[in-house]
Amino acid sequence: MSIKEYVSDDWTIKIDHDKCVGAGDCVDVCPSDVFVLVDGKSTAPNVDDCIECCACIGACPVEAIEHTSC
């Protein structure tokens, strides 16, 4: 399993790259521009900007995103 972890001081966003289909819904829905598609997979390089709205989780069509505070 290929789970990438993006860690801030307060929480962790995990993205399962085996599940991620690169739909980009997390990128589109995130109000803080936390997510970026790289090589067809979601990444969260701006995890420190996350406001914990958890919209990314609901938007992901394959449930590839986990957030420790949601």
Secondary structure, DSSP 8 states (H G I E B T S, - for coil): --EEEEE-SS-EEEEETTT-----HHHHH-TT---EEETTEEE-TTGGG--S--HHHHH-TT--EEETT-
